[in-house]
């Protein structure tokens, strides 16, 4: 006779695991709420190809909040940043991090006026001569509010920074209180926030960024974030097409509806003159790819190489007078920016205005006012 099968019984828990559970919970408790929570967020981005789930917008914002507020250890911060670098960020994660930067960072305003806000890599330039400080001066001299942001020399490139470039031509934004920057923006249409002074919580990330030796995804915030609150055109530099695509998606979700992306020199917003400039306008939910050809306007030339601050300052001052090796590239960038910022119907008319501003030495006059 067949015997009935035995009824299955629940298996007893692993005694070793059960014994270790109190110790695990005790250890988590000793970490503190912030570090314990951050362990969970690290697990989501660093669990491997098949088990990593990524972060929601709220979780990504929470992760960056914890880092900016100093609630995580250096080891945890490094682990998160390199794991996120290896896996690559989702656009929604960048949006969440952008939310955190908006909460913690400085804020400038231009009530009733649309500002031009530029985002370029904080680790600077090392191969080609930068133009953004000069373009910004000329745009501001034409009555357009311009908001910039940057930091001290930083990893991984340790190139020349926006603040150093401005200081080389007599305008030092470093150390100025935020109220003074707001006043300068109101009176002269130009301001640059400096991370060590105006966003010190973001400085907490630099040692880990330096030690891991690679740009983590949080570095993308330098291109996507602006300290300006209100109506603006966000001008963001990029190098690789996937970076641009992630930026579009992240910014759209974040509510940025007026964006210009530029495949600029060394990831900046400086348009090249040796090849076609690749840009795109994102507005009202639509995307338009725009290619700019300097050769069509008689402005084709090789990019001026970076040498040092002394040589650059001499060339920069000459360019503001419409002279020297940077003058043609400055004319091209100024005219293109005026047109892309909807100030003129055609690129040719924008270039004519750029020539007029240089001939009138408008940028040089503003530089002298700000250098006092």
Residue, then its C-alpha position, 0 to 999 in steps of 0.5 A: x500500500x502506498x504511504x501518504x506523502x509527508x506534509x511539507x513543514x516550514x524549514x527552520x531559519x539558519x541559526x547562524x543567520x539568526x544569530x547575526x541579525x541582532x549584530x547587523x541591526x546594532x551595526x546599522x544603528x551605530x552608523x546613524x540614520x543618514x549613513x544607514x539610509x545611504x547604504x541602501x541608496x549605494x546598493x541600488x546603484x552599485x549592485x551590478x548589471x542584473x540587480x542594480x535598479x537605479x534611483x527614483x527622482x526622489x531617491x537621487x535627490x535624497x542621495x545628493x542631499x545626504x552628501x551635501x549635508x555631510x551626513x555620509x562618510x568619505x568612503x560612502x561618498x566615493x563608493x556612490x560616485x564611482x558606482x554611479x559613474x560606472x553604471x551611468x546616470x539615468x536622466x531621472x536621476x540627474x533630475x533628482x540631483x538637480x532638485x537637490x542643487x536647487x534647494x542647496x545652492x545660491x539664488x540670483x534673480x532678474x525679475x521681469x527679464x530673461x537671463x542667459x545662463x551658461x553651464x560649463x565644466x568647473x574643471x576648466x580648460x587646458x587646450x584652447x583659449x576660452x571666450x566665455x568671459x568676453x562673450x558674457x561681457x559683451x552680452x551684458x553690455x548689450x543689456x542682456x542679463x548673464x549669469x555664470x557659475x564656477x569654482x576653484x581649480x578642481x579635478x579631474x582636469x585642473x584647467x583654468x577656471x572662469x573665475x581665474x580668467x575674469x580675475x586676469x582681466x581685472x574682474x574678481x568675483x571670488x570672495x564677494x557676498x551673494x548680495x553684491x553679486x545680485x546688485x551687480x547683476x541688477x546694475x551691470x547685467x553680469x554675475x558669477x557665483x563662486x562655489x567655494x564662497x556661495x555653495x560651500x556644501x558642494x565643495x564637500x564632494x571635491x576630495x572624493x571626486x579627486x581621489x576616484x580620478x574620474x568625473x562622476x555624474x554629479x559633475x553633469x550638474x555643472x552643465x545643467x544647474x544654474x543659480x538663476x531663478x526665473x525666466x532664462x535661456x539655459x546654455x549648456x555645453x557637452x562633449x558626447x552625444x549621449x550626454x546631450x540626450x540625457x541632458x535634454x530628458x533631465x532638463x525637460x523633466x525638471x521644467x527647463x523649457x528654454x535650453x540651448x545645448x552646444x558641442x563646444x570646445x572642451x565641453x564648454x559653450x564656446x563654438x569652434x571656428x575650425x569646424x561646424x558648430x553643433x547646437x540644439x534648441x529645446x523649447x516648448x517640448x520641441x527640439x531643433x538641431x542647428x548647425x553653424x558654419x563659420x566658413x559661410x560667414x568668412x570666419x573659418x580659422x583654427x582655434x587659438x591654443x591655450x598658453x597661460x593666463x598672462x598671454x590670454x589676458x593680453x589677447x582677451x583685452x585686444x579681442x574686446x577692442x576687435x583686435x588680435x588672435x581671438x577677435x574673429x572667434x569672439x565675433x563668431x561666438x557673440x553673433x551666434x549667441x545673439x541669434x540663438x538667444x532670439x535677439x535677431x531674426x538672422x545670423x547675419x544681422x546678429x553678426x552685424x550687431x556683434x561687429x558694432x558692439x566690438x567697434x564701440x568697445x562696449x565690452x571693454x567699457x563694462x570691464x573697466x566699470x567692473x574692475x574698479 
